[in-house]
Amino acid sequence: MTNAANARQQYARDAILSASPARLLTMLYDRLLLDLRRAEAAQEAADWQTANTQLLHAQDIIAELSSTLRPDVWDGAEGLRGLYEYARMALVNANIHRDVARTREAITLLTPLQEAWHAAAGALQDATPSPASGSAAPAAPAAPASPVAPASRAGSAGSAGSPWSSSTGAARTVHAVG
């Protein structure tokens, strides 16, 4: 491996290790949708090996997202888990049957979630005070009320209806382990 490739790998590893829980979640969604779009393009080109690789990686990401849901922190977790399972099975079938329509269905289902979590993470970042301001952070952003579209589920940090908890004073997503 070249020095440049090693440097890129180290940079990516450091970015992951230093990312906040909210940033890790958005990074997973970004990679999930990238995998799905690559799989879709590979299926359209009848490049079944590449499609298989991308679909399997997307399934792994969905499994990770599902396994880290925290129903004890957010009452919408079970609904989201159901959507993840549906998308995972769509990808299994897309791979087995070489069905690009199932891949597109997963993209259609998961894109609004990606956008909602990016918006929530951005709102959380905007609500975090800078060290110079010294002011307290406002309540956590609203979480998606349904697994498909952001809505108005209001809740303060740590409330049972919110995907954010603050047991240590730091915001954490429902996907965060611990």
C-alpha positions as CSV (number, residue, x, y, z in Angstrom):
1,M,0.0,0.0,0.0
2,T,1.3,3.5,-0.8
3,N,2.0,6.2,1.8
4,A,-0.9,8.2,0.4
5,A,-3.3,5.2,0.8
6,N,-2.1,4.6,4.3
7,A,-2.6,8.3,5.2
8,R,-6.1,8.2,3.8
9,Q,-6.9,5.0,5.8
10,Q,-5.5,6.6,9.0
11,Y,-7.5,9.8,8.4
12,A,-10.7,7.8,7.9
13,R,-10.0,5.7,11.0
14,D,-9.3,8.9,13.1
15,A,-12.5,10.6,11.8
16,I,-14.6,7.6,13.0
17,L,-12.9,7.3,16.3
18,S,-13.3,11.0,17.1
19,A,-16.8,11.4,15.8
20,S,-19.8,12.1,18.1
21,P,-22.6,9.5,18.3
22,A,-24.8,11.8,16.2
23,R,-22.0,12.1,13.6
24,L,-21.4,8.3,13.6
25,L,-25.1,7.8,12.9
26,T,-25.1,10.2,9.9
27,M,-21.9,8.6,8.6
28,L,-23.6,5.2,8.7
29,Y,-26.6,6.5,6.8
30,D,-24.3,8.2,4.2
31,R,-22.4,5.0,3.6
32,L,-25.7,3.0,3.5
33,L,-27.2,5.1,0.8
34,L,-23.9,5.2,-1.1
35,D,-23.8,1.4,-1.0
36,L,-27.4,1.2,-2.2
37,R,-26.8,3.6,-5.1
38,R,-23.7,1.7,-6.1
39,A,-25.7,-1.6,-5.9
40,E,-28.4,0.0,-8.1
41,A,-25.9,1.1,-10.7
42,A,-24.2,-2.4,-10.7
43,Q,-27.6,-4.1,-11.0
44,E,-28.5,-1.9,-14.0
45,A,-25.1,-2.8,-15.6
46,A,-25.6,-6.5,-14.8
47,D,-22.5,-6.4,-12.7
48,W,-23.8,-9.0,-10.2
49,Q,-20.6,-9.4,-8.2
50,T,-20.4,-5.7,-7.4
51,A,-24.1,-5.5,-6.7
52,N,-23.7,-8.5,-4.3
53,T,-20.8,-6.8,-2.5
54,Q,-22.7,-3.5,-2.1
55,L,-26.0,-5.1,-1.0
56,L,-24.2,-7.3,1.6
57,H,-22.4,-4.2,3.0
58,A,-25.7,-2.3,3.1
59,Q,-27.3,-5.2,5.0
60,D,-24.5,-5.1,7.5
61,I,-25.1,-1.4,8.1
62,I,-28.8,-2.0,8.5
63,A,-28.1,-4.8,11.0
64,E,-25.8,-2.5,13.0
65,L,-28.3,0.4,13.0
66,S,-31.0,-2.0,14.2
67,S,-28.9,-3.7,16.9
68,T,-28.0,-0.3,18.4
69,L,-31.6,1.0,18.7
70,R,-32.5,2.0,22.3
71,P,-36.2,1.4,22.9
72,D,-35.6,2.3,26.6
73,V,-34.7,5.8,25.4
74,W,-37.0,6.4,22.5
75,D,-40.5,4.9,22.1
76,G,-40.2,5.0,18.3
77,A,-37.4,2.5,18.3
78,E,-39.5,-0.6,17.7
79,G,-41.2,1.1,14.7
80,L,-37.8,2.0,13.3
81,R,-36.5,-1.5,13.9
82,G,-39.5,-2.8,11.8
83,L,-38.6,-0.5,9.0
84,Y,-34.9,-1.6,9.1
85,E,-36.0,-5.3,9.0
86,Y,-38.3,-4.6,6.0
87,A,-35.4,-2.8,4.2
88,R,-33.0,-5.6,5.1
89,M,-35.3,-8.2,3.6
90,A,-35.8,-6.1,0.5
91,L,-32.1,-6.1,0.0
92,V,-31.8,-9.8,0.6
93,N,-34.4,-10.3,-2.1
94,A,-32.8,-7.7,-4.4
95,N,-29.6,-9.7,-4.2
96,I,-31.1,-13.2,-4.6
97,H,-33.5,-12.3,-7.4
98,R,-31.2,-9.6,-9.0
99,D,-34.1,-7.2,-8.6
100,V,-33.1,-3.6,-9.0
101,A,-36.7,-2.5,-8.0
102,R,-36.2,-3.8,-4.5
103,T,-32.9,-1.9,-4.2
104,R,-34.7,1.2,-5.3
105,E,-37.5,0.6,-2.8
106,A,-34.9,0.5,0.0
107,I,-33.4,3.7,-1.3
108,T,-36.8,5.3,-1.3
109,L,-37.5,4.1,2.3
110,L,-34.1,5.0,3.8
111,T,-33.4,8.4,2.1
112,P,-36.0,10.3,4.3
113,L,-34.4,8.7,7.4
114,Q,-31.0,9.8,6.3
115,E,-32.3,13.4,5.8
116,A,-34.1,13.4,9.1
117,W,-31.1,12.2,11.1
118,H,-28.9,14.7,9.4
119,A,-31.3,17.5,10.3
120,A,-31.5,16.3,13.9
121,A,-27.8,16.0,14.2
122,G,-27.4,19.5,12.7
123,A,-30.0,20.9,15.1
124,L,-28.2,19.3,18.0
125,Q,-24.8,20.7,16.9
126,D,-26.4,24.2,16.5
127,A,-27.9,23.9,20.0
128,T,-24.6,23.1,21.6
129,P,-23.0,26.2,23.0
130,S,-19.6,27.3,22.0
131,P,-17.0,27.4,24.8
132,A,-17.0,31.2,24.6
133,S,-20.7,31.6,25.0
134,G,-21.1,29.7,28.3
135,S,-24.8,29.4,27.8
136,A,-26.7,26.1,28.4
137,A,-27.8,24.1,25.4
138,P,-31.5,24.2,24.6
139,A,-33.6,21.0,24.5
140,A,-32.7,18.3,22.1
141,P,-34.2,18.5,18.6
142,A,-37.4,16.8,17.7
143,A,-37.1,13.2,16.5
144,P,-38.8,11.7,13.6
145,A,-42.3,10.6,14.8
146,S,-42.6,8.1,12.1
147,P,-39.7,6.1,10.6
148,V,-40.2,7.7,7.2
149,A,-40.5,11.4,7.7
150,P,-39.5,14.0,10.3
151,A,-42.4,15.3,12.3
152,S,-43.0,17.1,15.5
153,R,-42.1,14.7,18.3
154,A,-40.9,17.2,20.8
155,G,-39.0,16.2,23.8
156,S,-36.2,17.4,26.0
157,A,-32.9,15.6,26.3
158,G,-33.3,12.4,28.1
159,S,-37.1,12.1,27.9
160,A,-38.7,8.8,26.9
161,G,-40.1,10.3,23.7
162,S,-36.8,11.6,22.5
163,P,-34.0,9.8,20.6
164,W,-31.5,11.8,22.6
165,S,-30.4,11.1,26.1
166,S,-28.2,13.1,28.4
167,S,-27.3,10.8,31.3
168,T,-23.8,12.1,31.2
169,G,-24.7,15.6,30.0
170,A,-23.7,14.8,26.4
171,A,-26.3,14.2,23.7
172,R,-26.4,10.6,22.4
173,T,-28.5,9.1,19.7
174,V,-30.9,6.2,20.1
175,H,-28.4,4.2,18.1
176,A,-25.6,4.9,20.5
177,V,-24.5,1.9,22.6
178,G,-24.2,2.5,26.3
